[in-house]
Amino acid sequence: MPTDDTHLDPPTILMPVQPTVPQPDAMPGPGLPSGMPATVAFAGETTLFEQRITSVLAGTTQGLRYDLADFFVLDDRTAELRTLASTAKRHARPRPIEEAPGDLTALAGEAVVLEDDELMPEFGTPRKCGAAVCVPVASDTTIHGTLWLYCREPRTISDPELQLVEIVAGRLAVELERRELLKPRTTSVASVTPPEPARLLLPTDALQLDELEVAGQTDATLALHDWHTLADGRVLVYAGAFVGSPGVKDEESHLTLQAARIALRSHAETAVNAGRLLNRVTDTLSEASPGGAGVSIAAAVVDPNTGEGSYALAGAAVAMRVRASQQQADSTDDPPVGWDSEQRHRTAAFELEIRERLILAVGDPRQLDARRARRIVKVFADVTADNHRRMDAWRAMDAAVRRAEAAGAPFDSVIALRRK
């Protein structure tokens, strides 16, 4: 039986490569065994997108023991749900959204789980089957469509299995957003100055809470910080920075950061803690990212009413808890998210006391380590009790940033929480 941490092996993903002139000795010969794929030297992004989506659906049906899968996207012009990809030989017909109650339920944020055919007429299942599940495919800003999985016979669909389906839906959202970013622009390149990637990755909503203060700062181009209020009232905060290898282009770096941001926000709604959240992001990004590309992440999910929450770290990331009576720093040996598809991340639970601060930061893997993290947090040991009481999230963040620079480990991005 799968658990919330069960790893669903993602399919192999093809990435665009430059066309090359084939050599005679590199061409497949007539004796190639039947069914063995020949190497393709170049494929356009549209073809690769279709291959990725189809491979994701095929891998999901096989891994979770379903028979068919449909990925529907919502056409804004016609208000119809149209098949974008399917494992069936024939695509389901386009359906007006008002005639698709199951999809409407999913698009409203609630998964549809049908373990037998009793309620299928009520939910308008697109295909005849014995059991089905439907989940939304959406990012934090865009509702894209729905993912349906079908089984010929009635079956039990467990909560851990449903969570794996939601991970797949998050992956599909990443692929759609990636395709949009790669679409050619008609505007002249010479007439437009492209925005810095970091400016596209800053928080998109204002956080106005009586119980929490949040401050963030990003200094590196390929880094981000973000906060987001979840449907259940919890708050997601994180800092992230791209970690690549020689030869990875800036465009690919930006795409990887965007994918991480989408995955973090989409999976946070159902993740029970920060470690499970990073596990799901790892599952989503491990094959979507270019070879050698990853993201250092320091993420936390906290209940503003009680101060209870958890954080998790990946790559060159640190977490610092700061109180008048005690200061502590935490780091990790885990690789950046996206480097190892089998990596499972540790969760650290906490309860923020009144006026306690939590600082999350990411930086250069060659500089930001456990030793320097301990040096950085010591800056708060010399602060008087009165100054601790007056130190808000912005002042705490600024003190940590300045100490990090002095310690030779400047932050690429940092975010600070303070419980009022």
C-alpha positions in Angstrom: 0.0 0.0 0.0 1.5 3.4 -0.9 2.2 6.0 1.7 2.5 9.7 1.5 6.2 9.3 0.9 5.8 6.6 -1.7 8.0 7.4 -4.7 6.4 7.2 -8.1 9.1 6.8 -10.6 8.7 9.6 -13.2 9.1 8.8 -16.8 12.2 9.7 -18.8 12.0 13.2 -20.0 13.5 14.4 -23.3 15.0 17.9 -23.3 15.7 20.0 -26.5 19.2 19.6 -28.0 20.8 21.3 -30.9 20.4 19.5 -34.2 23.5 17.6 -35.4 24.5 16.2 -38.7 24.0 12.4 -38.5 27.0 10.3 -39.2 26.6 7.1 -41.3 27.9 4.8 -38.6 25.4 6.4 -36.1 22.3 5.5 -38.1 20.2 2.5 -36.9 20.7 -0.5 -39.1 18.1 -2.7 -40.6 18.8 -5.3 -37.9 17.4 -3.1 -35.1 15.1 -5.3 -33.0 11.4 -4.6 -33.4 10.1 -2.1 -30.9 13.5 -0.7 -29.9 13.4 3.1 -30.2 16.1 4.8 -32.4 17.9 7.8 -31.0 16.4 11.1 -32.1 19.0 13.9 -32.5 16.6 16.8 -32.2 12.9 17.4 -31.4 11.0 20.6 -31.3 9.6 21.9 -28.0 6.0 21.1 -29.1 6.8 17.5 -29.8 8.8 17.2 -26.5 5.9 18.7 -24.6 3.5 16.2 -26.0 5.9 13.4 -25.2 6.4 14.5 -21.7 2.7 14.8 -21.0 1.9 11.4 -22.5 4.8 9.8 -20.6 3.6 11.3 -17.3 0.1 9.9 -17.9 1.4 6.5 -19.0 3.7 6.2 -16.0 0.9 7.2 -13.7 -1.6 4.6 -15.0 1.1 1.9 -14.7 2.5 2.9 -11.4 -0.9 3.3 -9.7 -2.6 0.4 -11.5 -5.2 2.3 -13.4 -6.4 1.5 -16.9 -6.8 4.9 -18.6 -6.0 8.6 -18.0 -7.3 11.8 -19.5 -5.9 15.3 -19.1 -8.5 18.0 -20.0 -7.7 21.7 -20.3 -10.3 24.4 -20.0 -10.8 26.5 -23.2 -11.5 30.0 -22.0 -13.0 31.0 -25.3 -15.6 28.2 -25.6 -15.9 27.2 -21.9 -15.2 23.6 -22.9 -13.0 21.0 -21.5 -10.8 19.6 -24.3 -8.5 16.6 -24.2 -4.9 17.7 -24.2 -3.4 14.2 -23.7 -4.8 10.7 -23.1 -3.6 7.1 -22.8 -6.7 6.0 -24.7 -6.7 5.5 -28.5 -9.7 7.8 -28.8 -9.9 11.1 -27.1 -13.0 11.9 -25.2 -15.3 14.5 -26.8 -15.1 18.1 -25.8 -17.5 18.8 -22.9 -19.1 22.1 -21.9 -18.0 23.0 -18.4 -21.7 23.3 -17.3 -22.2 19.7 -18.3 -19.2 18.4 -16.3 -20.1 18.5 -12.6 -17.2 16.3 -11.6 -14.7 18.6 -13.3 -16.4 21.6 -11.7 -16.1 20.1 -8.3 -12.4 19.4 -8.9 -11.8 22.9 -10.3 -13.3 24.3 -7.1 -10.5 22.5 -5.2 -12.1 19.3 -4.1 -10.9 16.0 -5.5 -13.6 13.6 -6.8 -13.2 10.0 -5.7 -15.6 7.4 -7.2 -14.8 3.9 -6.0 -17.8 2.3 -7.8 -20.3 3.4 -10.4 -23.1 4.5 -8.0 -22.4 8.2 -8.2 -20.9 8.4 -11.7 -24.0 9.7 -13.4 -24.2 12.5 -10.8 -20.6 13.6 -11.5 -20.6 13.1 -15.3 -17.6 10.7 -15.6 -16.1 11.2 -19.1 -15.8 7.5 -19.7 -17.6 4.3 -18.6 -15.6 2.6 -15.9 -15.8 0.9 -12.5 -13.8 3.5 -10.5 -12.4 6.9 -11.2 -10.7 9.9 -9.6 -10.5 13.5 -10.7 -8.2 16.2 -9.4 -7.6 19.8 -10.5 -4.5 20.8 -12.5 -3.7 24.3 -11.4 -0.9 26.6 -10.3 -1.2 29.3 -7.7 -2.5 31.8 -10.3 -4.1 29.7 -13.0 -6.6 26.9 -13.2 -5.6 24.8 -16.2 -7.9 21.8 -16.2 -8.5 18.4 -14.7 -6.8 15.0 -14.6 -9.1 11.9 -14.7 -7.9 8.3 -13.9 -10.1 5.3 -14.6 -10.2 1.7 -13.6 -12.4 -0.9 -15.3 -13.4 -2.5 -12.1 -14.5 -1.0 -8.7 -11.6 -0.4 -6.3 -10.7 1.3 -3.1 -8.8 4.6 -3.6 -6.7 5.4 -0.5 -5.7 8.9 0.7 -2.0 8.2 0.1 -2.9 7.2 -3.5 -4.9 10.3 -4.0 -2.0 12.4 -2.8 0.2 10.7 -5.4 -2.4 11.6 -8.1 -2.2 15.2 -6.9 1.6 15.1 -7.2 1.1 14.1 -10.9 -1.4 17.0 -11.4 1.2 19.4 -10.0 3.7 18.0 -12.5 1.3 18.6 -15.4 0.8 22.2 -14.2 4.6 22.7 -14.3 4.7 21.4 -17.8 2.0 23.7 -19.0 3.6 26.7 -17.4 6.9 25.7 -18.8 5.4 25.6 -22.3 4.0 29.1 -21.9 7.4 30.4 -20.9 9.0 28.9 -23.9 6.5 30.2 -26.4 8.2 32.6 -28.9 7.4 36.3 -28.4 6.4 38.4 -31.4 7.8 41.6 -29.8 11.2 42.7 -31.1 13.9 41.6 -28.8 15.8 44.9 -29.4 12.8 47.0 -28.2 12.2 45.2 -24.9 14.5 44.8 -21.9 13.6 41.5 -20.3 12.8 41.7 -16.6 15.2 40.1 -14.2 14.1 36.6 -13.3 14.1 37.4 -9.6 11.6 40.1 -10.1 9.2 37.6 -11.7 9.5 35.3 -8.6 8.7 37.7 -5.7 5.5 37.2 -3.6 2.3 37.9 -5.5 0.0 38.5 -2.6 0.1 40.8 0.4 0.3 39.0 3.7 -1.9 40.8 6.3 -2.1 38.8 9.5 -2.6 40.0 13.1 -0.5 37.0 14.4 2.5 37.0 12.1 5.1 39.4 10.6 6.9 38.2 7.5 9.8 39.9 5.8 11.8 38.7 2.7 14.8 39.8 0.7 16.3 38.3 -2.5 19.7 39.6 -3.7 20.7 37.0 -6.3 19.3 37.0 -9.8 18.5 33.3 -9.8 16.8 33.2 -6.5 13.4 33.9 -4.9 11.4 34.2 -1.7 7.7 33.8 -1.4 4.8 33.6 1.0 1.3 32.3 0.5 -1.8 31.8 2.7 -3.3 28.4 2.2 -6.9 27.5 2.1 -6.9 26.1 5.7 -5.3 29.3 7.1 -1.7 28.1 7.4 1.0 30.2 5.9 3.7 28.9 3.5 7.0 30.7 3.4 10.2 29.8 1.6 13.4 31.0 0.1 15.0 29.3 -2.9 18.0 29.6 -5.1 19.0 27.8 -8.3 21.9 25.4 -8.1 23.2 24.4 -11.6 26.2 23.0 -13.3 28.4 24.4 -16.2 26.5 24.7 -19.4 23.0 25.2 -17.9 21.5 28.3 -19.6 19.9 31.2 -17.7 16.6 30.5 -19.4 16.7 26.9 -18.1 17.6 28.2 -14.7 14.6 30.5 -14.7 12.3 27.7 -15.8 13.5 25.5 -13.0 12.8 28.2 -10.4 9.4 28.8 -11.8 8.7 25.1 -11.7 9.8 25.0 -8.1 7.5 27.9 -7.2 4.5 26.4 -8.9 5.1 23.0 -7.3 5.6 24.5 -3.8 2.4 26.4 -3.9 0.3 23.7 -5.5 1.4 20.9 -3.2 1.4 22.9 0.1 -2.4 22.8 0.2 -2.4 19.0 1.0 1.0 18.4 2.5 0.8 17.7 6.2 4.2 19.1 6.9 7.2 20.8 5.3 9.2 17.6 4.8 6.3 16.0 2.9 6.0 19.2 0.9 9.6 19.0 -0.3 9.2 15.3 -1.1 6.4 16.2 -3.4 8.3 19.0 -5.0 11.2 16.6 -5.5 8.9 14.1 -7.2 7.6 16.9 -9.5 11.0 18.5 -10.4 13.4 15.5 -10.6 12.6 14.8 -14.2 11.2 18.2 -15.3 14.5 20.0 -14.6 17.4 20.0 -17.1 20.3 17.7 -16.2 22.4 19.1 -13.3 19.7 21.7 -12.4 18.3 21.9 -8.9 17.0 24.3 -6.3 18.2 24.9 -2.7 15.0 25.5 -0.6 14.3 26.5 3.0 10.5 26.2 3.5 8.2 26.3 6.4 4.4 25.9 6.9 3.0 27.5 10.1 -0.4 28.0 11.7 -0.5 31.7 12.6 -3.0 31.2 15.4 -1.0 28.6 17.4 2.5 29.2 16.1 2.8 25.5 15.4 4.5 24.5 12.2 7.4 22.7 10.5 10.3 23.5 8.3 12.5 21.5 5.9 15.7 22.2 4.1 17.4 21.1 0.9 20.7 22.1 -0.6 22.6 25.1 0.8 19.8 26.1 3.2 19.7 27.1 6.8 17.0 27.7 9.4 17.5 29.9 12.5 15.3 30.2 15.5 15.8 33.3 17.5 14.6 34.0 21.1 16.0 36.2 23.8 17.0 33.2 25.8 18.2 30.9 23.1 19.4 30.9 19.4 19.9 27.9 17.3 20.8 27.2 13.7 20.0 24.1 11.6 21.4 23.0 8.2 21.2 19.9 6.0 23.3 17.6 3.9 20.4 16.9 1.6 21.1 17.7 -2.1 19.1 20.5 -3.8 15.6 19.6 -4.9 15.7 18.1 -8.4 19.1 16.4 -8.1 18.0 13.1 -6.6 14.5 11.8 -7.3 14.7 9.4 -4.4 15.7 11.9 -1.8 13.3 12.1 1.2 13.6 15.3 3.3 13.6 15.6 7.1 10.8 17.6 8.8 11.6 19.7 11.9 8.5 20.6 13.9 8.4 23.8 16.0 6.1 26.0 17.9 6.9 29.7 17.7 6.6 31.5 21.0 5.4 35.1 21.2 8.0 37.4 19.7 10.1 34.4 18.5 11.6 34.7 15.0 12.3 32.0 12.4 14.7 32.9 9.7 15.1 30.8 6.5 17.9 31.4 4.0 19.6 29.9 1.0 23.0 30.7 -0.4 26.1 29.5 -2.3 26.8 25.7 -1.6 30.5 26.5 -1.4 30.0 29.1 1.4 26.8 28.5 3.4 27.4 25.5 5.6 26.6 24.4 9.2 29.7 26.1 10.7 28.9 29.5 9.1 25.2 29.1 10.0 26.3 28.8 13.7 28.4 31.9 13.3 25.6 33.9 11.8 23.0 33.1 14.5 25.5 34.2 17.2 24.8 37.8 16.2 21.6 37.6 18.2 23.3 36.4 21.4 24.6 39.9 22.1 21.2 41.5 21.8 19.7 42.7 25.0 16.3 41.3 26.2 14.6 44.7 25.6 16.0 44.9 22.1 14.8 41.3 21.4 11.3 42.4 22.4 11.5 45.3 19.9 13.1 43.3 17.1 10.6 42.7 14.4 10.9 40.4 11.4 12.6 43.1 9.2 15.3 44.0 11.8 16.0 40.3 12.5 16.3 39.6 8.8 18.6 42.6 8.3 20.9 41.5 11.2 21.2 38.0 9.8 21.9 39.3 6.3 24.7 41.6 7.5 26.3 38.9 9.7 26.1 36.4 6.8 28.1 38.9 4.6 30.6 39.4 7.3 31.0 35.6 7.8 31.7 35.2 4.1 28.5 33.4 3.3 26.1 36.0 1.9 22.5 34.9 1.4 21.0 34.6 -2.0 17.5 34.8 -0.5 16.1 35.0 3.0 12.7 35.2 4.6 11.9 35.9 8.3 8.8 35.1 10.4 8.0 36.7 13.8 5.0 35.7 15.9 3.5 38.8 17.4 
